[in-house]
Amino acid sequence: MTDTRSRQVVIAGAGVAGLTAALAFAERGYPVRVFEQAQRLEAAGAGIQLSPNATRILRQLGVLDRLLPAAVRPEAVVLKQAATLRELARVPLGQAAETRWQAPYLVAHRADLQAALTARAAEIPDIHLTTGARIGGVDTGPHGITATAEIGGKTVEAEGFLLVGADGVWSSVRALVDSAKGSPRNHFSGELAWRATVAAESAAGQSFAAIGARDCVTTFLHPGFHMVAYPVSKGAAFNLAAFTKGDRIAEGWSGNADAGILTRALRGTAAELARLVEQAGPWTAWPIHTVDPQQPWTTPNGIALIGDAAHAMTPFAAQGAAMAIEDAATLADIIADFPADPAQSLQTWENLRRPRVARVARRGAINRLAWHAAGPVAIARNLFLKMRSSEKLAADLDWLYGWQAQKIIRR
């Protein structure tokens, strides 16, 4: 086996998961080739929440300092009743979060995170990024992997010991991991995410400032929907994301949907909130797709899935990006710590990550039920939140935000 093949990591996808993996492996001394099917690196979506378990890793990889100038440190997560705009709960963030969890809680535009990751990767000679290239196949064997990519009508091969599928919920690499079952598909969750970004000085921005908080992550709770809003771009804009039930609308990230779905979901909400939703339009609808978490994430012959390619989940714990970042860093750590047996290292990594990801997914499911509660269940929820102090609400998140990778010792 050539030295290049024995050391090189090939990554499909240059989003948050792929670029974090590239940085993590390069930091460990591995040469990396990243193939991105898009011609240009453009971030999908709008706002993104980065909890301390993610920003801690970004700081270690030299990304955080590049992101901070464009990010916002929210002062709290605030839950409000959509019908009355009454505050139900508040989890302190800002300096309190940094002190408690030893890393900041940030909100940012996804494009700013993408730019920070790309800028950091560009500084590292061992990372080679190719856009307009889609990995369509891979040969595996005792001497490593050979990935085949199509670039401008030409076929290019990249050799390595590991192929990392970081190509999202619509992953093409996922079929290579579980090829015996054909192409494992993602599943439409039955939920639509409605997204809009409004300038802080616009009518919609001023309406939000009047009912929310300019420096907080505010979630409005209602049986028919919930909406999360927070500042991005250093406070110059607000990211709004509302979630409703809906029909499958597109075989892709975004598509057209009947805006009446969102309007009808607002029945019974405060007039000020309904006005904000009207002013913020037009909204873009995004179908939320998930991936069966029981399918394999790795193969013994050198393929691993990370992030949404492995375990896309609903966004109700605001942990999609954080799980991808954790995946990338822990995969690089375990592979580098135990290079003599990559197959065993891949299985160890998967075994370690599954319980963590499953717990986060359960938290998201619980959030969704609580935020859409009605009747007696909503009354019980409100009573629970009233009795729970901000300190206890923060402590409930220690397992999530205070997480750090455990050191593995093989005997």
C-alpha positions in Angstrom: 0.0 0.0 0.0 1.3 3.4 -0.9 1.9 5.9 1.9 -0.7 8.2 0.4 -3.3 5.5 0.2 -2.5 4.3 3.8 -3.0 7.8 5.2 -5.4 9.7 3.0 -9.0 10.4 4.0 -11.6 11.0 1.2 -14.6 13.0 2.2 -17.9 13.4 0.2 -19.5 16.7 1.0 -18.2 20.1 2.0 -20.9 21.2 4.4 -20.6 21.6 8.1 -19.9 17.9 8.7 -17.5 17.4 5.8 -15.4 20.5 6.5 -15.2 19.8 10.2 -14.1 16.3 9.4 -11.4 17.6 7.1 -10.1 19.9 9.7 -10.2 17.3 12.4 -8.3 14.7 10.3 -5.8 17.3 9.0 -5.1 18.3 12.6 -4.2 14.7 13.3 -1.7 14.7 10.4 -3.9 13.0 7.7 -4.0 14.3 4.1 -7.6 15.0 3.1 -9.4 15.2 -0.2 -12.9 16.7 -0.1 -15.3 16.4 -3.0 -18.4 18.6 -3.1 -21.0 18.2 -5.8 -22.1 21.8 -5.8 -20.1 24.1 -8.1 -19.9 26.7 -5.4 -20.0 26.4 -1.6 -23.4 27.9 -0.7 -25.0 27.2 2.7 -28.5 25.7 2.7 -30.9 27.2 5.1 -30.6 30.4 7.1 -29.9 30.6 10.8 -28.1 28.0 12.9 -27.8 27.5 16.6 -24.4 26.3 17.9 -24.5 25.1 21.5 -21.3 24.8 23.7 -20.8 21.1 22.8 -20.2 22.3 19.2 -18.4 25.6 19.7 -15.9 23.9 22.0 -14.8 21.7 19.1 -14.9 24.6 16.6 -12.5 26.5 19.0 -10.1 23.5 19.1 -10.1 23.4 15.3 -9.3 27.1 14.9 -12.8 28.0 13.5 -14.4 29.8 16.3 -12.4 33.0 16.1 -13.3 33.3 12.4 -17.0 32.9 13.2 -17.3 35.2 16.2 -17.2 38.5 14.3 -20.4 37.5 12.5 -22.2 35.6 15.3 -24.4 36.6 18.2 -24.1 35.4 21.8 -27.8 35.3 22.8 -28.5 36.1 26.5 -31.1 33.4 27.0 -33.5 30.9 25.5 -37.0 32.1 26.2 -40.2 30.1 25.8 -43.4 32.1 25.3 -47.0 31.1 24.9 -48.1 32.0 21.3 -51.7 32.8 22.3 -50.8 35.4 25.0 -47.0 36.1 24.5 -46.6 35.3 28.2 -43.1 34.1 29.1 -43.1 30.5 30.3 -39.5 29.8 30.9 -36.0 31.3 30.5 -32.7 29.4 30.3 -29.7 31.8 30.8 -27.0 31.8 28.1 -24.5 34.6 27.4 -21.7 34.7 29.9 -23.6 32.3 32.2 -23.5 29.6 29.4 -19.8 30.1 28.8 -19.0 29.9 32.5 -21.2 26.8 33.0 -20.2 24.9 29.9 -16.8 26.4 29.2 -17.8 27.4 25.7 -20.2 30.0 24.2 -23.7 29.4 22.9 -23.9 31.1 19.5 -26.5 31.9 16.8 -25.3 32.8 13.3 -26.3 32.7 9.7 -25.4 29.3 8.3 -23.4 31.0 5.5 -21.2 32.6 8.1 -20.3 29.2 9.6 -19.7 27.8 6.2 -17.4 30.7 5.4 -15.5 30.3 8.7 -15.0 26.5 8.0 -13.9 27.2 4.4 -11.4 29.9 5.4 -9.8 27.7 8.0 -9.6 24.7 5.6 -8.0 26.9 3.0 -5.1 27.6 5.4 -4.2 23.9 5.7 -2.1 22.5 2.8 -3.1 18.9 3.6 -6.8 19.7 2.7 -7.6 19.6 -1.0 -11.2 20.7 -1.8 -12.7 20.0 -5.2 -16.2 21.4 -6.1 -18.5 20.3 -8.9 -17.5 16.7 -8.1 -19.9 14.0 -7.0 -18.6 10.6 -5.7 -20.5 8.0 -7.6 -18.8 4.8 -6.6 -16.1 3.2 -4.5 -14.0 0.1 -4.7 -12.9 -1.4 -1.5 -10.3 -4.0 -0.7 -7.5 -5.0 1.6 -5.4 -2.1 0.5 -7.9 0.6 1.1 -10.6 2.4 -0.9 -10.7 4.0 -4.3 -13.5 6.6 -4.7 -14.6 7.6 -8.2 -15.8 11.2 -8.8 -17.3 12.9 -11.8 -15.8 16.3 -12.5 -16.9 18.2 -15.6 -17.7 15.0 -17.5 -14.4 13.4 -16.5 -13.8 10.6 -14.1 -11.3 11.1 -11.3 -10.1 8.5 -8.8 -9.0 9.3 -5.2 -7.3 6.7 -3.1 -7.3 6.4 0.6 -7.9 4.2 3.6 -11.2 5.9 4.6 -14.2 7.4 2.8 -16.3 9.7 4.9 -19.9 10.2 3.7 -20.7 13.8 4.9 -23.2 14.4 2.1 -26.3 15.0 4.1 -29.8 13.6 4.3 -29.8 12.9 0.5 -26.5 11.1 0.8 -25.2 9.0 -2.2 -22.6 7.4 0.0 -25.2 5.9 2.3 -26.1 3.4 -0.4 -22.5 2.2 -0.4 -22.6 1.5 3.3 -25.7 -0.7 3.2 -25.6 -1.8 -0.5 -27.1 -5.2 0.3 -30.4 -3.5 1.0 -30.2 -1.2 -2.0 -30.3 2.5 -1.6 -31.5 3.3 1.9 -33.8 6.3 1.5 -34.6 9.1 3.9 -38.1 9.6 5.2 -40.4 12.6 5.1 -41.2 13.3 8.8 -44.6 14.9 8.1 -43.3 18.2 9.3 -42.6 21.4 7.3 -40.1 24.1 8.3 -41.1 27.6 7.2 -38.1 29.9 7.1 -37.6 33.6 6.6 -34.9 36.1 7.4 -35.9 39.7 8.1 -33.8 42.8 8.5 -33.8 44.1 12.1 -34.9 47.6 10.9 -37.7 46.3 8.6 -41.3 46.3 9.7 -41.1 42.6 10.4 -37.9 43.0 12.4 -39.5 45.8 14.5 -42.6 43.6 15.1 -40.4 40.8 16.4 -38.4 43.1 18.6 -41.7 44.3 20.1 -42.9 40.8 21.1 -39.7 38.9 21.5 -36.2 39.9 22.5 -33.4 41.2 20.2 -30.7 39.3 22.0 -32.4 36.0 22.8 -33.5 32.8 21.2 -37.3 33.0 21.5 -39.6 30.0 20.9 -43.4 30.6 20.6 -45.4 27.5 21.6 -48.8 26.6 20.2 -50.7 23.4 19.5 -50.7 23.9 15.8 -47.1 25.1 15.3 -44.1 26.5 17.0 -41.7 29.3 15.9 -38.1 29.9 16.8 -36.6 33.3 16.3 -33.2 34.8 17.0 -30.7 37.4 15.7 -28.1 36.6 13.1 -25.4 38.6 11.3 -24.4 40.5 14.4 -28.0 41.4 15.1 -28.6 43.1 11.7 -31.3 40.5 10.9 -33.6 37.9 12.6 -33.9 34.3 11.6 -37.5 33.0 11.8 -38.3 29.3 11.6 -41.9 28.0 12.1 -42.8 24.3 12.1 -46.1 22.8 11.1 -47.6 19.5 9.9 -47.7 19.3 6.2 -47.6 17.1 3.1 -44.4 16.1 1.2 -43.6 18.9 -1.1 -40.3 18.2 -2.9 -37.6 15.6 -3.5 -35.0 18.1 -2.2 -34.3 20.7 0.4 -36.9 23.3 -0.4 -40.0 23.7 -2.4 -43.3 25.5 -2.9 -46.0 24.9 -0.4 -49.4 26.4 0.3 -48.8 29.3 2.6 -52.3 28.7 3.9 -50.9 25.8 5.9 -48.9 28.3 8.0 -51.7 30.8 8.2 -54.2 28.2 9.4 -51.8 27.0 12.0 -51.7 30.5 13.5 -55.4 30.4 14.6 -55.6 31.3 18.2 -52.3 33.1 18.4 -51.7 36.7 19.6 -52.5 39.3 16.9 -49.0 40.7 17.2 -47.5 37.3 16.3 -49.9 36.8 13.4 -48.9 40.2 12.1 -45.2 39.3 12.3 -45.7 36.1 10.3 -47.6 38.1 7.6 -44.9 40.8 7.5 -42.0 38.4 7.3 -43.3 36.6 4.1 -42.8 35.2 1.6 -41.8 32.1 3.6 -39.8 29.3 2.1 -41.0 25.8 3.1 -38.5 23.1 3.8 -39.7 19.5 4.2 -38.0 17.8 7.2 -36.6 14.5 6.3 -35.1 11.9 8.7 -32.9 8.9 8.2 -33.5 5.5 9.9 -30.9 5.6 12.8 -30.8 1.8 12.9 -29.1 1.4 9.5 -25.3 0.9 9.6 -23.0 4.0 9.8 -19.8 2.2 9.0 -18.3 -0.7 7.0 -15.3 -2.8 8.0 -13.7 -2.0 4.6 -13.4 1.7 5.3 -16.6 3.8 4.8 -18.2 5.9 7.5 -21.3 8.1 7.5 -21.4 11.3 9.7 -24.0 13.9 10.4 -27.3 13.9 8.5 -26.0 11.2 6.1 -26.0 8.8 9.1 -28.8 10.0 11.4 -30.7 13.0 10.1 -33.3 13.9 12.8 -35.9 16.5 13.3 -34.5 19.9 14.4 -36.4 20.3 17.7 -33.4 19.9 19.9 -31.4 22.4 17.7 -28.6 19.8 17.5 -28.3 18.8 13.9 -25.1 20.8 13.2 -23.7 20.0 16.7 -24.1 16.2 16.2 -22.3 16.5 12.8 -19.5 18.4 14.4 -19.2 15.9 17.3 -19.3 13.0 14.8 -16.5 14.5 12.7 -14.2 15.3 15.7 -14.7 11.9 17.4 -14.2 9.9 14.3 -10.9 11.6 13.6 -9.8 11.1 17.2 -10.6 7.4 17.4 -9.0 6.6 13.9 -5.9 8.5 14.9 -5.6 7.0 18.3 -5.9 3.4 17.0 -4.4 3.5 13.4 -3.4 -0.2 13.4 -7.0 -1.5 13.1 -9.2 1.0 11.2 -12.1 -1.5 11.0 -12.2 -2.0 14.7 -11.9 1.8 15.2 -14.8 2.5 13.0 -17.0 0.0 14.9 -15.8 1.5 18.2 -16.7 5.0 17.0 -20.2 3.9 15.9 -20.9 2.0 19.1 -19.9 5.1 21.1 -21.9 7.6 19.0 -25.2 5.7 18.8 -26.3 6.2 22.4 -25.5 9.9 22.3 -27.3 10.6 19.1 -30.3 8.5 20.2 -30.6 10.5 23.4 -30.5 13.8 21.5 -33.2 12.6 19.1 -35.4 11.6 22.1 -34.9 15.1 23.5 -36.0 16.6 20.2 -39.1 14.4 20.2 -40.0 15.4 23.8 -39.5 19.1 22.9 -41.9 18.7 20.0 -44.6 17.2 22.1 -44.2 19.8 24.8 -44.1 22.7 22.4 -47.3 21.6 20.6 -49.2 20.5 23.7 -52.9 21.4 24.1 -55.5 21.3 26.8 -54.6 19.6 30.1 -51.2 18.6 28.8 -50.3 22.3 28.0 -51.5 23.3 31.5 -49.3 20.7 33.1 -46.4 21.8 30.9 -46.9 25.5 32.0 -47.1 24.5 35.6 -43.9 22.4 35.4 -42.0 25.3 33.7 -43.3 27.8 36.3 -42.0 25.6 39.1 -38.6 24.9 37.4 -36.0 27.6 38.1 -33.7 28.9 35.4 -30.8 27.2 37.2 -32.6 23.9 37.1 -33.5 24.3 33.5 -29.8 25.0 32.7 -28.8 22.0 34.8 -31.1 19.8 32.7 -28.9 20.6 29.7 -25.6 19.7 31.3 -25.5 16.3 29.7 -26.0 17.9 26.3 -24.1 21.2 26.3 -21.3 20.1 28.7 -20.5 17.0 26.7 -16.8 16.2 25.9 -15.5 13.1 24.1 -14.4 10.4 26.4 -10.9 9.0 26.1 -10.8 5.4 24.8 -8.4 3.0 26.3 -7.9 -0.4 24.6 -6.3 -3.2 26.5 
